[in-house]
Amino acid sequence: MIQSRASAALRNTSVLARSFRSSAALKTPAPSALSHAPSAPNAKGRLPGGRVIGNEAALQFVQGKREATKDILNEFSLDGKCTVVSGGAGGLGLEIAQSLCEAGAVVHVFDMPPTPSDTFTAVQEYVKALGSRLVYHQMDVSNQDAVFKLCDKIGEEEGGIQGAVCAAAILETYDCCDYPAEAFEKIMRINAGGVLYTSQGVARQMRKYKQAGSIAMIASMSGSITNRDQHWVGYNSSKSAVLQLARSLAAELGPEDIRVNCISPGHFSTPMTEKVFSQNPGLKEKWESGSPMQRLGIHHELRGVAVWLLSSASSFVQGSDVKVSGGYETW
Ligand SMILES: NC(=O)c1ccc[n+]([C@@H]2O[C@H](COP(=O)([O-])OP(=O)(O)OC[C@H]3O[C@@H](n4cnc5c(N)ncnc54)[C@H](O)[C@@H]3O)[C@@H](O)[C@H]2O)c1
């Protein structure tokens, strides 16, 4: 009985769906139609932009209430968003900055060099051709007051800041018994303090403009494990601090629809690691052979995860650590 009622309902809905399909082709909505503009605070349980997607969309479709649309890739869109990338002058940060621009965001980079590199200006030109914008600011992220002032200025100019990737960091090697206090304080001030101050600067704008947002902190697998044979107690401890910063901020800011997560890369080939390799012959090969994938990460291999974490596609991901290590810590 129940079965026959269900099949009658299905027959009716598929008749409706057929007539709807004949008048409407499968559509891909413009990214802005999914409204990745920040939702209101406390938008608990809402779909991105209040739009119906997924199974509910399919049910509405078979009832003849809407067209079929390809929504999934548009959930990754950052159209209309303003974001900050610290440490984005080069290395992983610049690759991430470009990926955010390609996804539609305007990106403001905070880094140390007074002027950006040729690669940076090439990326600026490239994203301009895509209709996006990459802006460089010389900024020491360990200066909380200066970071706050710059975030205020960007917020005013852009109408808020809805995302950040905090990638600025340094790496130093000292024997654990001889680590100078000054050097330890410096690495904590930049790697942990700088991530906190950038996140604060950006979250204050989200709060000020009552906008939802997402912050991705670049930690490291070195925050959870110790790299064999490397004397990195300062770096490793600073990255553990980043993991805890993300959890703590996620807990405090979650009610305001502000998401905070970590990305923990494994070994990647960048200026930071090239310096380590030049001082340690054979280390690159050792790291490669120690990984299930038998290679280092390539600098562009954080693009997808960064865009995902800043977009609505990860809308219920909060306080997490996403490891991108080629499986280095699996054994
Ligand atoms: N390369 C790897 O294998 C690897 C692995 C795990 C985690 N990470 C992390 O990824 C992030 C990017 O590293 P990378 O490998 O691209 O190294 P990188 O040295 O190329 O990038 C770090 C950037 O941070 C900037 N920076 C340093 N101090 C700063 C300060 N006080 N204010 C502003 N900017 C500052 C540097 O100028 C540089 O552009 C870092 O957080 C690093 O710890 C890298």
The ligand as an SDF file (V2000), in Angstrom:
LIG
                    3D

 44 48  0  0  0  0  0  0  0  0999 V2000
   57.7220   24.6630    2.8960 N   0  0  0  0  0  0  0  0  0  0  0  0
   57.3340   23.6970    3.6940 C   0  0  0  0  0  0  0  0  0  0  0  0
   57.7330   22.5430    3.5400 O   0  0  0  0  0  0  0  0  0  0  0  0
   56.3670   23.9820    4.7890 C   0  0  0  0  0  0  0  0  0  0  0  0
   55.9200   22.9060    5.5540 C   0  0  0  0  0  0  0  0  0  0  0  0
   55.0080   23.1230    6.5590 C   0  0  0  0  0  0  0  0  0  0  0  0
   54.5740   24.4030    6.8180 C   0  0  0  0  0  0  0  0  0  0  0  0
   55.0260   25.4430    6.0800 N   0  0  0  0  0  0  0  0  0  0  0  0
   54.5030   26.7630    6.4040 C   0  0  0  0  0  0  0  0  0  0  0  0
   53.9700   27.3570    5.2310 O   0  0  0  0  0  0  0  0  0  0  0  0
   54.0780   28.7830    5.3450 C   0  0  0  0  0  0  0  0  0  0  0  0
   54.7600   29.3320    4.1100 C   0  0  0  0  0  0  0  0  0  0  0  0
   56.0840   28.8610    4.0960 O   0  0  0  0  0  0  0  0  0  0  0  0
   57.0000   28.7580    2.7920 P   0  0  0  0  0  0  0  0  0  0  0  0
   57.5660   27.4070    2.7770 O   0  0  0  0  0  0  0  0  0  0  0  0
   56.2720   29.2690    1.6250 O   0  0  0  0  0  0  0  0  0  0  0  0
   58.1890   29.6990    3.2360 O   0  0  0  0  0  0  0  0  0  0  0  0
   58.6470   31.1430    2.7270 P   0  0  0  0  0  0  0  0  0  0  0  0
   59.8290   31.4710    3.5530 O   0  0  0  0  0  0  0  0  0  0  0  0
   58.7540   31.1440    1.2610 O   0  0  0  0  0  0  0  0  0  0  0  0
   57.3860   32.0430    3.1260 O   0  0  0  0  0  0  0  0  0  0  0  0
   57.2290   32.6450    4.3820 C   0  0  0  0  0  0  0  0  0  0  0  0
   56.8840   34.0910    4.1450 C   0  0  0  0  0  0  0  0  0  0  0  0
   56.6350   34.7190    5.4050 O   0  0  0  0  0  0  0  0  0  0  0  0
   57.2130   36.0040    5.3560 C   0  0  0  0  0  0  0  0  0  0  0  0
   57.4940   36.5270    6.6990 N   0  0  0  0  0  0  0  0  0  0  0  0
   58.4330   36.1130    7.5750 C   0  0  0  0  0  0  0  0  0  0  0  0
   58.3820   36.8750    8.6870 N   0  0  0  0  0  0  0  0  0  0  0  0
   57.4040   37.7880    8.4980 C   0  0  0  0  0  0  0  0  0  0  0  0
   56.8750   38.8530    9.2860 C   0  0  0  0  0  0  0  0  0  0  0  0
   57.3700   39.1360   10.5060 N   0  0  0  0  0  0  0  0  0  0  0  0
   55.8650   39.5810    8.7630 N   0  0  0  0  0  0  0  0  0  0  0  0
   55.3660   39.3120    7.5350 C   0  0  0  0  0  0  0  0  0  0  0  0
   55.8160   38.3250    6.7560 N   0  0  0  0  0  0  0  0  0  0  0  0
   56.8260   37.5700    7.2380 C   0  0  0  0  0  0  0  0  0  0  0  0
   58.4920   35.8050    4.5510 C   0  0  0  0  0  0  0  0  0  0  0  0
   59.0120   37.0310    4.0610 O   0  0  0  0  0  0  0  0  0  0  0  0
   58.0120   34.8650    3.4640 C   0  0  0  0  0  0  0  0  0  0  0  0
   57.5280   35.5510    2.3270 O   0  0  0  0  0  0  0  0  0  0  0  0
   54.8370   29.0350    6.6270 C   0  0  0  0  0  0  0  0  0  0  0  0
   53.8920   29.2850    7.6610 O   0  0  0  0  0  0  0  0  0  0  0  0
   55.5520   27.7320    6.8960 C   0  0  0  0  0  0  0  0  0  0  0  0
   55.8420   27.5450    8.2470 O   0  0  0  0  0  0  0  0  0  0  0  0
   55.9240   25.2600    5.0750 C   0  0  0  0  0  0  0  0  0  0  0  0
  1  2  1  0
  2  3  2  0
  2  4  1  0
  4  5  1  0
  4 44  2  0
  5  6  2  0
  6  7  1  0
  7  8  2  0
  8  9  1  0
  8 44  1  0
  9 10  1  0
  9 42  1  0
 10 11  1  0
 11 12  1  0
 11 40  1  0
 12 13  1  0
 13 14  1  0
 14 15  2  0
 14 16  1  0
 14 17  1  0
 17 18  1  0
 18 19  2  0
 18 20  1  0
 18 21  1  0
 21 22  1  0
 22 23  1  0
 23 24  1  0
 23 38  1  0
 24 25  1  0
 25 26  1  0
 25 36  1  0
 26 27  1  0
 26 35  1  0
 27 28  2  0
 28 29  1  0
 29 30  1  0
 29 35  2  0
 30 31  1  0
 30 32  2  0
 32 33  1  0
 33 34  2  0
 34 35  1  0
 36 37  1  0
 36 38  1  0
 38 39  1  0
 40 41  1  0
 40 42  1  0
 42 43  1  0
M  CHG  2   8   1  16  -1
M  END
$$$$
